[in-house]
Amino acid sequence: MSIQKPKGTQDLLPGEIEKWHYIEAKARELCQRFNFGEIRTPMFEHTELFQRGVGETTDIVEKEMYTFLDKGDRSISLRPEGTAGVVRSYVENKLYGEPDVSKLYYIGPMFRYEQPQAGRYRQFHQFGIEAFGSVDPSLDAEVIALGYTFYKELGLKDVTVEINSVGNSAVRAVYREKIQQFFAPVKDKLCKDCQSRYDRNPMRILDCKVDQKYGEGAPTILEYLDEECQTHFQAVQEYLTAMEIPFRINPRLVRGLDYYTHTAFEYKAAGIGAIDTIGGGGRYNGLVGQIGGTDQPGVGFGLGMERILLVLQAQGVDIPTAKPLDVYLIGLGEAAERECVKLLQNVRLAGLSAEKDYLGRKIKAKMKSADRYNAAYVAILGEDELAKGEITLKTMATGEQETLALADLVQTLRERTGQV
């Protein structure tokens, strides 16, 4: 039996990968406008980082991490999300010593052992941003706005933003008791996971898809916000309104990670079945200190690339794919073929995309190959033309042919393709 890719992974092939390039380029260009700089962290970290950073009571840490012992008998995990690694790097490289807010973005693969479904893989990819060093609610609003703008500029339709406040540690301590009191009469009816969450992290019961019916009428954390949390949450709403970012308050939104404080938010879009969440994030004012650094406030998001692509496809949004080939070179005869190898290199060094035949095919098959590559021009070099120092250039869109001096080919192509 042939070896196949692992379950929950995918091969990104030519014809498809160009869509990824387009989305990644949009993310980078937008981050530059918002003054975020790129960071790249390891794809694996010490397991303790995720236990402390993501939270030991989360499904990610309890069930979904790819964890193994390395040859030094150290527990290592493939990163299941991006924030913890960025925070570790922020602390280790003492970025908190910079005078300004640290604004960082990342694009890369994450790994979770879960059941694959539409838009969900065991190796998946996220575009995320993290901003450290300020409690200003306008920074929360800016982070939300960047994600919303990203979706809109890609062409996604009907994207909605849902926001909530998950308070601070004092507020959650009070709310924890209220939630436990509410679910106490039905504790034995809850699923196995939620029975475990009841004692360790009862807010997560509200996030459970299985036990939603038992959560009807549950108190919301908004009822218990203190003045500081209320002021912060109100300011976030006012800034979003000022930036004309549409949103709605979802008091049941708690997110699946333990580190959030104050603002939590998600982006929603229809198009991938029952799953409508395409990204989310929030503020995490205690995470830097929890991971071991001088405590600094932070806020960020993570957006799923696979889900973005699925929604774009479902909504019929065209994504620019491969750029047409500038020129396809055809040599007729042994000496002409050798000259084409030299020409091919010169054309490519001039900044143009170029290709030739490597299979020894007839000219008709070579022309079909040029068509498949969607070449703008075909340059045909025969033995007689080589002797005269000439070459035939065919414009594929019109079929028009002309004879050029061989020495003028590169400059002519650069002018015709706008490279000069």
Phi, psi and omega in degrees: 000134182289151179284130180243165180295150179298152178303136177084013176238170180213153173265129178259108190258162172306139186101331176250321184297334179298330177294320177296316179303318182296314181294318179296321178295321177296318179299314181295317180296320180291319179297324177297320178296325181269005176067042172256136178257148184284143173229141177235119181248164181299152177281349173226149182221170173297135185304325182303327180302315182283328176297318180281322187275315181277323178116127184292341182267001180279155176299326182302308183286320184289324192233334200250353186280143170273102186240139181207163174266129177277185185289348174264013179064030176262141178280119183238144177228140169293141187294126179270347178200171190265335191296313185301317180294322178293320178296316178302316179294321178301318180287310186297324181265010175052041177292342178293347178279353179287149184288337183253171174297135177273120182239115189232150173225158179218155173221125180175177182279146174235165187221125175218134178273093178218170183288118180297145175204186183305120178077006182232123182231165176280330163248116181229175187232142180231145164253122183222157175228151177221135177233128186240145168111003182215142174262003183301122180296342176293335177288322174302313182295323179296317179298314178299318181295323180297314179297316180297317179296321178302310179297316182296318182286340172284342179104007178294140180253153173057039174281131178241153178246128174247134181231158175204165168250130176256015171069195175247185185298322180293317179296317182291331177296318178293314183295325179304315180296318182295319180292319178296320178298321182293317185272352182307315182295338183245014185306317183290344180268348182290158177295166184302319181297316183288332174296323176290321180293333184307317181272326188266321183202074188297337177302330183293342177299325180295340183269356185280132179281336184284319189257026184300326183296330180282345181269358180296128181084004179294145177297149178258155181293337179299335180288345187239009179297138174278180186298320180299313182292320178297317180297316180296314182295321178295320180295320178301316180297319181294320178293318178298319178297317180297326180273002179060040173264110182292140181207163170223150180274127176242097186293350179264358181286117180237347183067162187263009182242150187280344193275357185287144171224154179056247190286131168231143182208158175220152172255135181240145175201136180281152175141350181232053176070221184289338181275123179239356178277122181249359178174168179182174180182203181166185180266147181217079188287343181253359190290320182299315178293324180295328181275347172124005181259175169297120192302132177223142177289155179211160177206144182189185176212167171225127182243131182280121183291319180299321180291323177300314181296321179296317181291319177302317179294315182296327181271001177072027180276124179283133177248129177302130180253215188298136175292138178303150176293137180291313184208143175245126183262133179236123175254133180247101184111158187298313180295321179294322178298318179297320178295326179295327177299316178295316179299319181303314179295317181296319179296316180293321178294337178277002176095011182256152175270133186212156180209163175216174178276140178240007188249007178066032184279167177286165185299324179298317179291326178293320178295323176296322177297318177300322177296317181298326177279358181056043182292138177286324182224153170238128177253120186247124182239115176258173181297316180297317179296320179301318180296328180272352184073035182235168176207146179266131178244121180252127174274113189292330182292328184247342185081359182290138179239147178213157179255129181240158167293135182305323182291342183265357187301310185298313181295320179298316179296320179297318180292317183291331182262006177074026180273357179237000000 
